[in-house]
Structure formats: C-alpha cells, structure tokens
Amino acid sequence: MIFSEFAPNETSRDASLAMKLLFQPWRWRKGKEIHNLKRRLKSRFFTPDTHISLFLTGRAALYQYLSSLHLHPTDEVLVQAFTCEAVILPILELELTPVYVDVNSEDFSMNIQDLKKKYSPRARVLIIQHSFGITPKDRRKLIEFAKFHKLHLIEDVAHGFNQWLFRTKRYTGAVLMSFGRSKLFSSVFGGAIAVRGVRAGKSIQIGERTLPNPSFWMLLQIIFYKINSVIIKSTYSIKIGKIIHFMFKQFDLIIPEVTKEEKKGHFNYSFLRTFPNCAAIFMLEQLNRFNDVSSKRKKASQFFDTKFNINTAHTLGLLRYPVLCDDPNKIRSLALKQNIQLGRWYSQAVAPNELDLELVGYTAGSCPNAESLCKRIINLPTLISIPDAKRMVKILTQS
C-alpha cells in the first residue's frame, strides 16, 4: 500500500529505534538530543546566527511566537486561504483577526495583488505559506511588502522548503517548521520557530522554557506510533493493517492529527507543550537519511513535471505533488483500488472540511481561486519509486 497521508516517512528503522526507546523512559522528556537537534537543524538549513526554539507542535510554535510579539486584540494577521486549522486557531485564540488572501494556481501560495487589496493599517503580521514545499513565486514581492508596511513576517514551511533558501541568504522574520507525522521529516509531533539574532531568540525562548511537559501517556503514544505505523502500513493491503489502525484509534493509541476539539474551531491546549527528547531522537534519525529521502522525492516530483508538461516542482523534492482534475473523488477511488492512497490537502479554504468556516472568520467567495482549487485538487505521494509514479500517471491519464 502506498500512502500520501499516513506515516509516509516511517520505516522499520524508525520502528526499531522506538522499540529500544520504549525501555528507556529516562530519555523520553529530557536529554542531550534536544540540543543536538537544534544544532543539526541550524547547521543544515539556517545561518549561524539563527536561534531555534522547539515545541510539541507547529501550532504551539506559532502560538508562542505570536504571543512573543505582544500584539493587541483585533490586530490583523494576513494569511492565505488554502490553509489548515493549525495556522488559524492559534491566531483566533490570541484574539487576533485572520485576514484571508487568495492564492495563485501555479504555486498554491499567496497572491500579491489580492494581498494589496486586503491590507489595512490594522495588519501586523504576514504569514507566507510554502504550500507542498513549493517556494512561492511572489515570495520576494511579499517580503518587500512586509518590510514596507513594517509587518512581522512568518514563513510557514511546514510542508517543506528549498533547503538552501534560508542558508545562503540572510532571511528576515521567522520561519515556522512542523515535524508532524505527514510532514517532510517526522517526530510524530513537533514544531519549531527559527529566528535570526540573539535578541529575537530570547523572547520566544522564554515561552519554550516555561511550557509544561507532555504527559507520560502522550509520550507513550508518540513512541508507539513509530511502531504501530510500520505494522499498519506493511499489512494494510491484506486488511489486517486496516483493522489494527481502527482498533488503535478506538483505544487512543494513535492521537489524531486534528482533534475533535479543533474540528469544532477550538484551540487545543493539550498540544501547547515542550518538545520531548524522545521526539528529538526520532528527528535525528530522520535527518540522518534526509539526503536519500529528498533525492527520492525530487526524482518523483521531476518525473510528474515531465509527464504533466508543467513546472510545479521547480527541481524541488515536494512533500506531495499537487494535481488539478475535474473529479478528484473518482480518481481517489480508482487509485485506492490499486492500493494507492492519494492526499487531500486541501478540501476547503481552511481545512479540514469538517470545520465550520464561519467559526474561523472565513467569508465564502472572498478567495475564489482558493475555493476553486480545493474542489479540483489531489495530492500524489512523492516518496515512491519511478515505476509507482508511472502507475499514478496512468490512473490520471486514463480516468
């Protein structure tokens, strides 16, 4: 079974590491690996003067960073439609106002012209999303816009990013990362804020130090996920994995990526926690094979570019490869019959589709291009072989 959404990064090496860690509870919360991870991330992706703060989730990282800016209630945060609740709920919980900006069809990221229309003097923050790991085509203009209007800039690279982007240029603002189970590299839960300069880093560091630790049960769930996901994936096509997955969810052995509380439009404070050492251990293992994974994603992404005669990937290894079609549900069904699960980023302007858009302040029709894309999009997995990529192209061209 090939998965876009469920544990695409997990391998037997991750499961073996988790099994060992299961019997080392003294390493779950604290340890040298947290410091080692910060050092590895900085040396690999950022400039030497970067400060990195780690949190249990990306949404917690965003919440803490916005808190550190000392904004006022009703201050506006400019954010694109074609996004998810993890970005919007921290904004709302801090009594800030999200202002939704439409996106481009080429890169699924913020449109500079619509940004200029939606801007008001109440705006204080601009969030630039690198959808699917694609560098926004208007990125330079968006950064210049933020600088001109003195906006706090956040680049959301939760889906992935050009690994040289923040390393070869002196970037401005903050970089938001996610290490969730379906992201570029996975510690099951995890997120980070990267900012340049000691002074900028101190403010967010206070929040990092003062948050409570995850519960023992949550740490156990994180460790078990690494084991369970490999078992489920390896047996899913013969139905056993499907049954195991269902049973694990029933007994809360697998924490959902989006909780029931969040689907109702409420920020979940159980995720506002410190980053545990066990997650750092998992992340370091993922980084050890990052080059191989990135190379495989790049080959698949470039193959899709060639076969669809478009330039979506721009030589990058995308986390998922977005394709537009007339009947996404039909194609998903056809793919599932061939043991391929296609992704659903995003099914509505602020995903998931169970979320009431009125609760997150989105007005229907305000971002027509984003709404149109959500009706037509499917995501192809990229951590696959070229023969498997050919199978997916065949499904799309023959449907």
N, C-alpha and C positions, 0 to 999 in steps of 0.2 A: 504494500500500500504506500502511495506517495502522498504526503501531506503538505499543504501550504500553511495551514494554521496550527496544527497540533504538533508541538515539540519538533520543529524541523531540524534543530541543531543537535538533538540528543543522540548519543551513540553509546555503544557498550562500554567505552572508556569512561564516559560520564557516570554510567550506572555502577561500574566497578569502584570508581572513586567514592561515590555516595555510600556504597556498602561498607567501605573501610571507615568512612566518616561516621557512619551510624553508631559505631562502637567507640567513638572518641568525643563524647559530649562536651568535654572541657574546651574543645576547639570551635564550638558552634557559635558562640557570641563574640568572643574576643580572641585576638591573635595577631601575629605579625603579617598575615596575609592581607589584611586591610591596607596597611601601609604599603606593602609590596604592590598591590593592585593600583593604588594611586600613582605610584612611581612608574609602573608599566604603562598606564594609560597616558600619563604626561609625556613620557619619552617617545611613545609610539605615535600619538596623534596631535600633540599640542606643543606650544612654545615653552621654553624653560621657565618663564615667569608665570606660568599658569598655576592656579590653585584649584584643586578638585575636592569637592565635598560629596560624600556618598550617603544615600538614603535607601530605605527599603523598597521604594517605588519611584518611578519617574514623576508621578503626580505629587508625591510627597516632596520631591526635589523642587518642582515648580512652585508648590505652595510655600515652601520655606524661602525660596528666592524672592518671590513676590512679597512675602512678609518683610523681608530684609530691606525692601525699597521704601518702606514707610509711606505707602500711598494712602490716599483718603477715600472713604466710601464714595461710590459712584464715579470715581476716576475710570476712564475707559481703557480697555485693552484691545488693541486691534489684532484680530486673529482670523485666519481664513475659515470659511465654510469648507466642507470636505475635510473634516477632522473627527475627533472622537471625544467622548465624555471625559477622558483622563486629562485633557487640556482645559476643558471648560469648567469642570466642577471646582477645581481649586480657585479659579477666578471668581466664581459666584460665592464660594464660601467666605472669601475675604471681602465680600460686599463690593466688589468691583464690577464693572459693566462690560461684558464682551460685545464688541462691535464686529460683525461678520463681514468679511471681504470675499468677493468672488475669486475664482481661480482660473488659470489658463488650462486649456485642454491638452497642451503639449507636455506640461510637466506636473499638472495637478497641484500646483502651488500658487501662491498669492499673485493676483493681477495688479500691477502697479497703477493702472488707470482707475480701477474701482477703488483702490486704496485712497487715492487722491479725492475721490468723491465722498468716501465715508469718513474721512478725517474731520475731527473737530478739535477746538482748543482744549477740550476735556481729556483728550487722549494722552496717556502717559507711557504706555508700553506697546511695542510692536513685536509680535511673535512670527517669525519666518519658519515655515514648516518645509522640511526636505522630504516630500512625500515619496515613499518607496525607496528612499535613498538617492533620489534624483536631485542634483543641485539646481535650485530654482533659476530659471533663465533670467528673471528680473532681479536676481539677488543683489547685484551691485547697485541698482537703482533703489531698491528697498532700503539698503544700508544707508545710502546717501539721503534718502527721505527721512529716515530716523534721526540721522545726525543733524539735518537742517531744522527739524522740529523738536530737537532735544528730547527724543523718546528713548526710554530704556529698551535696549534691543536684546531679544532672546532668539537664538536659532535652535529650533526643535529638530534634532537629528535622531529622534527615537527610532525611525525606520532605517537608519544608516546614513552614510555620507561618504563623500570623497575623502579618503584617509589622509590626503595631503593638504586639504583645504585650510585647516587651522594650524598647520605646522610650518608651511612655507611663507605664510603671510601673517602679519600682525593683526589678528582679528580684533574686533571690538565687541562689547556686550558680553552676554553669557551664552554658553552652549548647554542645552538640555539633552541628556542621554537617557536611554532606557535599556535595561538588561532583562526585560521580561522574557517569558518563555518562547514567544513567537518573534523575537527581535534578532538583530544581526548576530549578537552573541548573548548567551542566556545564563543567568544565575537563578532562573525561575522567577525571582522577584529582584528588583534592583533599579536604581536610577542615580544620576549624578548631575551636578552643575559644575561646569568649568568656567572660571573667570580669570582674567589676567590681572596680576598685581596683588601685592600683599594686602593693601588697604581694602580692595574689593573683596578679597577672600575672607577677611576677618569677620565681616558681617554675617555671611552665610555659614561660616564655621561655628558660630555661636549656636545656631539652630541645630547643626549637625551633632554637637556635643550634648545638648540638653534634651533631646527627644528620648522617650523611653525605648527600651529594648523590645524586640518582638517576643511574643510568648514562646514558651517551650514547645507548645503544640504547633505553632506556626513554623518554627524551625524544623520540627519533625516532618511537617508536610512538605517543606521545601526539599529536604533530603530524600523523602520517599518519592517525590515527583520524578527525580532523576532516574530512579529505579523503575517506577511504575510506567513511565512514558515509553521506555525502551521495550518493556514487556508488551505493552499495549500495541505499539507500532508493529512489532515483529509478528504478532498473532491476529492483527485486525482483519486481514483479508480472509481468514478462516473463521470469522465471527467471534472467536474466543476473546480477542482484544476488545471488541465492541462491548461484550458482556462485562469484562473486567473494568473497562472505563466507566460504564454505567454504575456498577457496584461501588467503585471507589468514590464516585461523586455522591452517591447516596449516603456513604459513611463519612463524608467530609475529609477524605484522604487527599482530595485534589481541590485546592482553592480555585474558584473561578476567576478568570482574568477580569471580568466585570461582574461585580456582586449585584444581588437583587436590590440592595440599597442604592447603588449607583444607577441602576437602570430606572429607578424612580426619581432620579435627579438630585440625590443627596450625596455629599462628600462623605467618604468612609474613613473615619478617623483611625480605624484599626490598621490602616496602611501607613499612617503617619508615625513611622518608627525609624530607628537607626538601621544601618546596613550591617547585617551579621557577618561574622568571619567565615561561616560555612559558605555563604554566597560568594565571598571573595575567593575562596578556594576553588569553587566551581568556575568563576570567571577567569581565573588564571589558567585553568585547563583549557577553556575555550580560546583564550588568546594564544596559547601555545600552538594551536593549529589554525589560527586565523588566516595565515597566508594561503594554506591549502583550500580552506573554505571559500575565501574571497576569490581565488583563481577559478574555482568551480562555478561560482555564481556569475563571474564575469563571462566565462565561456557560454553559459546558457543564455545570459542576457544578450550577448552579441549575436548568438545564433537566432534568437527571436527577432532582433532588429533586422537581420538579413532576410529572414523568411517573410516578415510582415512588411518589408521595404519601408521602414520608418527608423527614426533615430531617437528612440526613447531613452536608452541606457547611456548614451554618450560615453561609451567604453567603460562604464562603471559596472560593478557586480551588484545588481539591485537585490534588495531583500525579497521582493516579489515583483513580477513583471506585469504591469497593468495593460489590459487589452479591452477595447470597446467593441461591443457587439449588440445586435438587435434583441436577442433573447438570452440573457445570462443564465436564467434558471434552466433552460433547455440544455445549454452547454454543460452546466454543472452536473446535471443528471446523466448526460452521455459520458462525461469523464468519470463519474462515480462508478458506472458500470464496468469501467476498465481499471478500477482500483486507484483512481486519481481524485484527490480532494482539492478543488480549486478554492482560492480565497475570496473573502467578501469585504475587503477594505475598499470603499465604504458604502453601506446600503442606504444611507440618508445623509443629509448635510452635516448633522452631528450624530455620529453612530454611537451605540448600536440602534437598530430600528425599533427596539422596544422602548427607547427613550422618547418621552413626550417633548417635542421641540419647543413648545410654549414654556416648559419649565426651565429651559436653558436660554430663553430670550431670543430664539430664532424666529424670524418672521418669514413665512412661506412666500416665495417669489423674490426675496431680497437678493439672492445669489443664484440666478437662473442657470448659469453654466455648471455650477457645482451640483445643483439638483439634477440636471440632465445627465451628468457623468455618473452619478450614483445609480441611475436607472439602467445604465448600459455597461457597467464595468465588471470584469472578472480579473482575478489575480492568478498568474501562473507561478508555480514554485520555481526557484532557480538553483536550489541546492540539489541538482539532479544531473544525470548523465545526458550526453547528447542524444543517444537513442530514445531516452524517455522524453526529451524535449521534442523530438520528431513525432512521437506519438501524440503529444498535445497539439502540435501544429496540425496534424492530420484531423484530429477531432474538430478543431476550429474551422478548417477549410472545407470540411465535408458536411458540416451541420447546416 
